[in-house]
Amino acid sequence: MIPRIPRPVEFEWDEGNINKNKISHGVDFAECEQVFLNEPIKIFEQVRYVAFGQTDSGRELTIIFELKKSKIRVISARDRNKKEKI
């Protein structure tokens, strides 16, 4: 079952990982949050969740995340590849 993202949405960031995606993939935490607030978005449930979406500026991202109660915890974020279509 695809999760329903709560509104208003709240994010939880691990202080040790908050800059990891920026360093590894050039994606900052603010862009990650934007993907969950924009349409279209496509979310898959695996061990963790996968979201394909876009930022306010139209940057297409793939985000790996966990849901903990009403919080989204981003694990990884990167630019979407050609196989990851919405």
N, C-alpha and C positions, 0 to 999 in steps of 0.2 A: 504494500500500500504506500502510495506517495504521501509524504508528510504534508500537513497544512502548516504553513509558516504563520505563527501568531502575529497579530497586529495589535498594538504597535510591537515591532520586533526589537529585541534586545540582543546585543552581541557581547560575547565574553572573549577576551584576548589573553593568551598566556604571555606574560611579560618576556619570557625567554624566546618566544617564537614570533613576536609581533613584527620584527623586521626581517625575518627569515625569507619570506616571499619577495620582499623588495630587493634583497640582496641576490637571491637565486633567480628570480624571474621578472624583476622590475615591476611588481604589482604591490601597491601599498594597501594598508588595512582599509582606508576609506573607499578605495575602488572595490574591494571585496564586499563591503557593506552595501554599496550601490547596486550590485547584481541582484540582491534579494529584494530590492525595492522597485525594480524595473521589470517591464514585460518586453519581450517574452522571456520566460525562464523555464527550463526543463530540469527536473530533479529526479535522480535515480537512487533507489535504496540498495545498498550493498552492505558490507560490514559497517562502512560509513556511508554518508550520502555524497552524491556527485551532483553539482548544479552547473548547467550551461546557461549563461546569461550575459548581460551587458551593463556597462557603467553608464553614467549620465552622458559621457562624451562618446558613447557608442563602442568603446573597447570591448571586444568579445572575450570573456574569461571562462575558464573551467575552474570550479572551486570544490575542493574536497572538505566536507565538514561533518560535525556531529551535532545532534540536537540534545540539549540537556534541559529538560523542563521547557521553559519558554526562551531559552538562550541558544543562539547559534555560535558554535565554536569552530572557527576556520582552522583547518589543518594545513591546507596547501592551496595556492592559487597561481594560475599561469594563464597565458594566452591560449585561447581555444585553437585546436588544430582543425584541419579540413574535414576530418572524420566526425567531429563533434558538432553536428548540426542540430538546430532547434526545430 
